[in-house]
Each structure stands twice: as structure tokens, then as C-alpha cells.
Amino acid sequence: MSLALISCGKKEAESDSKKKPQSVLISTTIAETSTLEVREESIGTLEGLIDPTVAAEVAGRVTKILAHPGQAVRKGESLVLLDATDYNLQRTQLQAEVARLEALTNNQGRIVERNQVLLQKNFISQNALEDATTQHVALQQQLDGAKAQIAIIDHTRTKTTVIAPIDGVVQKQIVSAGDFVKIGDPLLQIISKQKLIAHLPLPENIAAKIHAGIKVRLTTPTSPDEVISTIRELKPLITETSRAVDVIAAVTNQPGWQPGASVKGEIILGEHANAVLIPEQCVVLRPAGEVVYVVKDGLSLQHIVKTGMRQDGKIEIINGLSAGDVIAKDGAAFLTDKAKVKIQPKKQSKQ
């Protein structure tokens, strides 16, 4: 009898323990209000707006390369030297011609002065004086032309030293020492980082929402800096292959930003002021729809909510929840309406 009674008591205790509801261990968070940006994201590329190919302005043989790929150069810095021997010889020849014409011009000037005196004494005719004067003017014009030729040679000779047109980095070396180049032949390519443009492709269905002047936030993997710019223009032609609109924004004087690198753009279309935001895991899908569980007096109370935008791991709650409500976070998926909950204590950071 005693053993039977003990056995029956154990079974009743086990039955009672099974019927007693267990508390679900959860963590909680508080619904907060914040300004939510309405934005469109796009991954594009950076293009150098200034990337000139330096070409030869005169013909000649390359004698020395002073700049090589990867080297930073400043505007006005010498890049390539061309052989200037021919121009030096031409200048020497023209200097001799100038000296000859100066001598002839000075002598003819003295002849004109003497003829003027002789004309006053009626020793020569007026025609003789005019002929001497004409010859003096012609020699003077020839002298001026020879001096202009020297100026042209001096100007051309300076082009045998090829200089950098901008501040930048040498991207490509096209010629080598010993090569003969003609006018217009490319020598070096320089990339400037001073002015870049970001190409951001966006779906054609939002083209009507975008216009020049909208703020855009730009980041690139080659730099930790974030750049706030504005949309400069939209390409009028939609790309046939991707059906995307090419949105262009300018980037100016940003160290570390490289032409050809990828760029992430966040186009700010508007803002939702005082938006109620909660973490994504707080929203659970139930037969009634999307719900959250408000924790009150140790119970989880189901609230059907209407959600809006999702951004950075947060969901906007348009209806069904108020700012400041304590809601279930981790473990919310295991809750039901009016279930008992046990809140997991927050871990304290070690000092």
C-alpha cells in the first residue's frame, strides 16, 4: 500500500509539472524614433575627368625618359627629352643671317642719309633717293623676318622638353629612349585624381524621381573617407543591355580615390521624420500577418503591425506600435500571444 501510494504521488507530480507552462527566454529592445532616409543605393565606377595622353609637339628622337609609371608629377615638370640638335643648328644659321641683314641695313641707312644731303645740293635726282630708301625698307623687313624665324626656332626648341600639363600620376609609358617620334605621337598617359566623376546605374523605373541637385553619399574601397556630393547630371540615353539610367556625381580633391575603382552611392530621395524603428528579428510572420510581441508584466502581447522601409537591419513600423514600447527581440519567433517570458539579463562589458 505504501509503495503504491508513493508511486501514484510521483505520477501526479510529473503530470502537474508537464501541465505547468514554461517561460520562454528572450531578449528585449525598445522601439525608437529616428529620421529615416528614403534612398536608393547603387554600385558604380569612378572615372578620371582629366587623364590626358601627353603627345610630341615636335618631331625628334627620344633621348631621355624622366617620368615612369606610378610616379607622381607636378604641372610643369619635365617628363621626356627629345633631341634638339637640329633646332640648335637652325638657330645658329639664322643668327648668321640676322647679322648679315643688320650689316646691310645699317649700310643702306647711311646711303639714304648721304643721298638726302646730295639731293638738297641737286647732285642726284629724287628717283635715286627713293630707290635707296626702298632698298633700306626692304632690308629692314628681311631683318625683322629673320628675327621672327629665330623666335619660332626658340619656341619650337622648348617643345623638345615635354612637360606635365597637370598634376597627376603617370599611368602608362608609351615610348622609350631611342624612339623617333613625329608630331602628335603619344608619349605618356597621366591620370589626375583632382576631378573624378562617379557613374551610378539606377533602374529606369525610378528615373522620374531623380534630378540634378539631389544629395548623394559616396564611398569607395580605396579610401575610408565618405564624400557628400550632388547629382550633376543624368545621361539622357538608357542603356540597352541593362535598362539602367546613368547618374553622374562629381568628386573633387579626395586623396585615395582612384579612377577605375568601384563606388557605392546612396541617393537621398527624401526623409521620414520621427519614424518608429525596430530590429528586423523583432517582426515575426504569423497567420494574422506581421506581428511583434510587446513585453508587459512578464507576458508577450501580440501586436499586428504594418511595416514600411527596411534599412540597415531596421524596419519602419507605420502602424501598430508606439515609440518606447518594450518588445521581444531574440527568441521572438518562439512566442505566442500572452506567453510567459523570461528576459535574459544583458551582459555587462568588462572594464
C-alpha positions in Angstrom: 0.0 0.0 0.0 2.8 2.4 0.9 4.7 1.7 -2.3 1.6 2.1 -4.4 0.8 5.5 -2.7 4.3 6.7 -3.3 4.2 5.7 -7.0 0.8 7.4 -7.5 2.2 10.6 -5.9 5.2 10.7 -8.2 3.0 10.3 -11.3 0.7 13.2 -10.2 3.7 15.4 -9.6 5.1 14.6 -13.0 1.7 15.3 -14.6 1.5 18.7 -12.8 4.9 19.6 -13.9 4.0 18.8 -17.6 0.9 20.9 -17.4 2.7 24.0 -15.9 3.6 26.4 -18.8 7.3 27.1 -19.2 8.7 30.7 -19.6 10.4 31.5 -22.9 13.9 33.0 -22.5 14.1 36.2 -24.7 16.0 39.4 -25.0 14.2 42.7 -25.4 14.7 46.1 -27.1 12.8 49.4 -27.2 11.1 50.8 -30.2 12.9 54.1 -31.0 12.1 57.0 -33.2 14.5 58.4 -35.7 14.7 60.2 -39.0 14.7 57.6 -41.8 16.3 58.5 -45.1 14.4 57.4 -48.3 17.3 56.4 -50.5 18.3 54.4 -53.5 21.7 52.5 -53.5 23.8 51.8 -56.5 27.3 50.3 -57.2 29.1 52.1 -60.0 32.6 53.1 -61.1 34.9 56.1 -60.8 36.2 57.8 -63.9 39.0 60.3 -64.2 37.7 63.6 -65.7 41.3 64.7 -66.5 43.5 61.9 -68.0 45.5 63.4 -70.8 47.8 61.5 -73.1 50.9 63.6 -73.5 52.0 63.7 -77.2 55.0 65.1 -79.0 54.6 68.6 -80.3 57.7 68.4 -82.5 59.5 65.6 -84.4 62.7 64.2 -82.9 64.4 61.2 -81.3 63.7 60.5 -77.6 66.9 61.0 -75.6 65.7 60.5 -72.0 62.6 59.5 -70.1 62.3 61.4 -66.8 59.0 60.0 -65.6 57.8 56.4 -65.3 54.5 54.6 -64.5 53.4 55.1 -60.9 55.4 58.3 -60.5 53.6 61.4 -59.2 54.3 64.5 -61.3 53.6 68.2 -60.9 52.3 70.6 -63.5 55.3 72.0 -65.5 57.6 69.2 -64.5 59.9 67.7 -67.3 58.7 64.3 -68.5 60.6 63.4 -71.7 63.6 65.0 -73.5 63.9 65.0 -77.3 67.0 65.6 -79.4 67.3 69.4 -80.0 70.4 69.3 -82.2 68.6 70.2 -85.5 66.9 73.2 -83.9 70.2 74.4 -82.4 71.9 74.3 -85.8 69.0 76.1 -87.4 69.2 78.9 -84.8 72.9 79.3 -85.4 72.2 79.6 -89.2 69.5 82.2 -88.6 71.7 84.2 -86.2 74.3 84.5 -89.0 71.6 85.6 -91.4 70.4 88.2 -88.9 73.9 89.6 -88.5 74.3 89.8 -92.4 71.0 91.6 -92.7 71.8 94.0 -89.9 75.1 95.0 -91.6 73.3 95.5 -95.0 70.5 97.5 -93.3 72.9 99.8 -91.5 74.9 100.4 -94.6 71.8 101.1 -96.7 70.7 103.6 -94.0 73.9 105.5 -94.3 73.4 105.6 -98.1 70.0 107.1 -97.7 71.3 109.8 -95.4 74.0 110.7 -97.9 71.5 110.8 -100.8 69.3 113.2 -98.8 72.2 115.6 -98.5 73.1 115.2 -102.2 69.5 115.8 -103.2 69.5 119.1 -101.3 72.6 120.1 -103.3 70.9 118.9 -106.6 73.7 116.4 -107.2 71.2 113.4 -107.6 67.6 113.1 -108.6 64.6 112.4 -106.4 64.3 109.0 -108.0 67.7 108.0 -106.8 66.8 108.9 -103.2 63.5 106.9 -103.4 65.3 103.8 -104.8 67.8 103.9 -101.9 65.0 104.4 -99.4 63.1 101.5 -100.8 66.1 99.2 -100.6 66.6 100.2 -96.9 62.9 99.4 -96.1 63.2 96.0 -97.8 66.4 95.1 -95.9 64.7 96.2 -92.6 61.7 93.9 -93.3 64.0 91.0 -94.2 65.9 91.6 -90.9 62.6 91.5 -89.0 61.6 88.3 -90.7 64.9 86.6 -89.8 64.5 87.7 -86.2 60.9 86.2 -86.2 62.4 82.9 -87.5 64.8 82.8 -84.6 61.8 83.4 -82.2 60.0 80.5 -83.9 63.0 78.2 -83.6 63.4 79.2 -79.9 59.7 78.4 -79.3 59.9 75.1 -81.1 63.1 74.1 -79.3 61.4 74.5 -76.0 59.0 71.8 -77.1 61.8 69.2 -77.2 61.4 69.2 -73.4 58.0 67.7 -72.8 56.4 68.9 -69.6 53.4 67.7 -67.5 50.2 69.6 -68.3 48.6 68.8 -65.0 49.3 67.4 -61.5 48.8 63.6 -61.5 50.4 60.2 -61.7 52.0 58.6 -64.8 49.7 55.7 -65.8 51.4 54.4 -68.9 54.8 54.9 -70.7 54.3 54.6 -74.4 57.8 55.3 -75.8 61.4 54.5 -74.8 64.7 56.2 -75.1 65.9 56.0 -78.8 62.5 56.0 -80.4 61.9 58.6 -83.1 58.5 60.3 -82.7 56.6 62.5 -85.1 54.3 65.4 -84.2 51.2 64.0 -82.4 52.8 60.7 -81.4 51.7 59.7 -77.8 54.5 59.6 -75.2 52.9 59.1 -71.7 49.5 58.9 -70.2 48.8 60.8 -67.0 45.9 60.2 -64.6 44.7 63.1 -62.4 42.8 62.4 -59.2 41.8 66.0 -58.7 38.5 65.7 -60.6 36.6 62.4 -60.8 33.1 61.5 -61.7 31.0 58.6 -60.3 28.8 56.7 -62.7 25.9 55.2 -60.8 23.5 53.0 -62.7 19.9 53.0 -61.4 16.7 51.2 -62.6 14.8 53.0 -65.3 11.6 52.9 -63.2 13.0 55.4 -60.7 14.4 57.8 -63.3 11.4 60.2 -62.8 12.3 60.6 -59.1 15.8 61.7 -59.7 17.1 65.0 -60.9 20.2 67.1 -60.8 21.0 68.6 -57.4 19.9 65.7 -55.2 22.3 64.8 -52.5 24.3 61.6 -52.8 26.6 59.9 -50.3 29.6 58.2 -51.9 32.1 55.6 -50.6 34.9 53.6 -52.3 37.0 50.7 -51.1 40.3 52.5 -51.7 39.6 55.2 -49.1 38.0 55.3 -45.7 36.5 58.8 -46.3 32.9 59.4 -47.2 32.0 62.1 -49.7 28.8 64.0 -49.8 28.1 65.2 -53.3 25.2 66.1 -55.5 23.9 64.6 -58.8 25.4 66.6 -61.6 23.5 65.2 -64.5 21.6 62.2 -65.8 22.6 60.6 -69.1 19.6 61.0 -71.4 20.1 57.6 -73.1 19.0 54.5 -71.1 21.5 51.6 -71.5 20.0 49.0 -73.8 21.7 46.0 -72.2 20.9 46.8 -68.6 17.9 49.2 -69.0 19.6 51.5 -66.4 19.9 55.2 -66.1 23.5 56.5 -65.7 23.6 59.0 -62.9 26.7 61.2 -62.6 28.1 62.8 -59.5 31.4 64.8 -59.1 34.2 64.0 -56.7 36.9 66.7 -56.3 40.3 66.6 -54.5 39.8 63.4 -52.5 43.1 61.6 -51.5 42.9 57.9 -52.0 40.1 57.9 -54.5 41.3 56.1 -57.6 40.0 56.3 -61.2 38.6 52.9 -62.3 37.7 51.9 -58.7 34.2 50.9 -57.7 32.0 53.3 -55.8 28.9 52.9 -53.7 26.3 55.7 -54.0 23.3 56.3 -51.7 21.0 58.8 -53.4 18.9 60.6 -50.7 15.4 61.0 -52.2 13.7 62.2 -49.0 13.2 61.7 -45.3 10.6 60.2 -42.9 10.7 62.2 -39.7 10.0 60.5 -36.4 9.8 57.1 -37.9 9.4 54.2 -35.4 12.3 51.7 -36.0 12.9 48.2 -34.6 15.4 45.5 -35.4 14.3 43.1 -38.2 14.2 40.0 -36.0 11.5 41.5 -33.8 9.0 41.2 -36.7 7.5 37.7 -36.9 5.2 36.3 -39.6 2.1 34.7 -38.3 -1.3 33.7 -39.9 -2.6 37.1 -38.9 0.2 38.8 -40.7 3.4 40.5 -39.5 3.4 40.8 -35.7 5.6 42.0 -32.9 5.4 40.9 -29.2 5.2 43.7 -26.6 6.6 42.5 -23.3 4.5 43.6 -20.3 4.1 42.1 -16.8 6.1 39.0 -17.8 3.8 38.3 -20.8 4.2 38.7 -24.6 1.3 40.6 -26.1 0.9 40.1 -29.8 0.5 43.3 -31.9 -0.3 43.2 -35.6 1.8 45.8 -37.3 2.1 47.5 -40.7 5.7 47.7 -41.8 7.4 50.2 -44.2 11.0 50.6 -45.3 13.8 48.2 -44.3 17.2 49.8 -43.9 20.5 48.9 -42.1 18.9 46.0 -40.2 16.0 48.0 -39.0 12.3 48.0 -40.0 10.0 51.0 -40.1 6.7 50.4 -38.2 3.9 52.5 -39.8 1.1 51.3 -37.6 0.5 49.0 -34.6 3.4 50.1 -32.3 4.4 53.1 -30.4 7.8 54.6 -29.6 9.1 53.5 -26.2 7.3 50.1 -26.2 9.4 47.2 -24.9 9.3 44.4 -27.5 10.8 40.9 -27.8 14.0 40.6 -29.9 15.9 37.3 -29.7 13.5 34.5 -29.3 10.5 36.4 -30.7 9.9 33.7 -33.3 9.1 31.1 -30.4 6.4 33.3 -28.8 2.7 33.3 -28.9 0.1 35.7 -27.6 0.2 36.1 -23.8 3.0 33.6 -23.4 5.1 33.8 -20.3 8.6 35.2 -20.9 11.8 35.4 -19.1 14.1 38.3 -20.0 17.7 37.4 -20.5 19.9 39.8 -18.5 22.2 42.0 -20.6 25.9 41.1 -20.5 28.0 43.7 -18.8 31.1 44.7 -20.6 34.4 44.0 -18.9 36.2 47.1 -17.8 
